[in-house]
């Protein structure tokens, strides 16, 4: 039964364009601790990191995030999963 205090999700169909990548991740990434004050890595840092990688292919995107996660060291105390899905460009399938 839905909670009265929680908004209902909004579903909007989206069609990815060639070259688009959908990155799925668990909260272990955004909740990693960074810096001297053990601040959360957070969504803004995630968006900035991903934007700086564009355009990238799924494998290179995942490799870059694996490097980022390794750099967190002891700040990574939750399990983390990543999945990158893409719609290939016509030139990628030739």
ChimeraX attribute file (.defattr): number of C-alpha atoms within 10 A of each C-alpha:
attribute: neighborCount
match mode: 1-to-1
recipient: residues
	/A:1	3
	/A:2	7
	/A:3	7
	/A:4	7
	/A:5	6
	/A:6	7
	/A:7	8
	/A:8	9
	/A:9	6
	/A:10	6
	/A:11	6
	/A:12	6
	/A:13	6
	/A:14	6
	/A:15	8
	/A:16	12
	/A:17	11
	/A:18	13
	/A:19	16
	/A:20	18
	/A:21	20
	/A:22	12
	/A:23	14
	/A:24	10
	/A:25	13
	/A:26	13
	/A:27	13
	/A:28	17
	/A:29	24
	/A:30	17
	/A:31	18
	/A:32	22
	/A:33	20
	/A:34	17
	/A:35	10
	/A:36	6
	/A:37	7
	/A:38	10
	/A:39	12
	/A:40	15
	/A:41	19
	/A:42	15
	/A:43	13
	/A:44	10
	/A:45	12
	/A:46	14
	/A:47	10
	/A:48	10
	/A:49	14
	/A:50	16
	/A:51	11
	/A:52	10
	/A:53	13
	/A:54	11
	/A:55	13
	/A:56	16
	/A:57	17
	/A:58	20
	/A:59	12
	/A:60	13
	/A:61	19
	/A:62	16
	/A:63	11
	/A:64	16
	/A:65	18
	/A:66	14
	/A:67	10
	/A:68	13
	/A:69	16
	/A:70	12
	/A:71	12
	/A:72	16
	/A:73	12
	/A:74	10
	/A:75	18
	/A:76	19
	/A:77	13
	/A:78	12
	/A:79	10
	/A:80	16
	/A:81	12
	/A:82	14
	/A:83	14
	/A:84	15
	/A:85	13
	/A:86	15
	/A:87	15
	/A:88	16
	/A:89	12
	/A:90	9
	/A:91	8
	/A:92	10
	/A:93	6
	/A:94	5
